[in-house]
Amino acid sequence: MPNIKSAKKRVKVTEKKTLINLSHKTALKTAIKKFEAAAATGNKEEATVLFNQAVKKLDQSVSRGILHKNNAARKKSQLALKLAKLA
């Protein structure tokens, strides 16, 4: 447990940021799962819309520093491949 005032504040800030990052990660995973579910059913129109939403969430995660840009690029590539296989 920190004794110094600034260290106590850092603990609070870190906990708050961790919760925010966790909620963003959860929303990202949900968007990806929704796309994969639509792709599994073969619904191309819905999958295209959900693909765009998932890519947007990935890009936002990179800009917020939640994901590394290469990790997001790899995930976008995998999702694009699944979308292309629907055609």
Protein Blocks (a to p, Z undefined) as FASTA:
>chain_A
ZZbfklmmmmmmmmmmmmmmmmmmmmmmmmmmmmmmmmmnopaklmmmmmmmmmmmmmmm
mmnomacfklmmmmmmmmmmmmmmmZZ
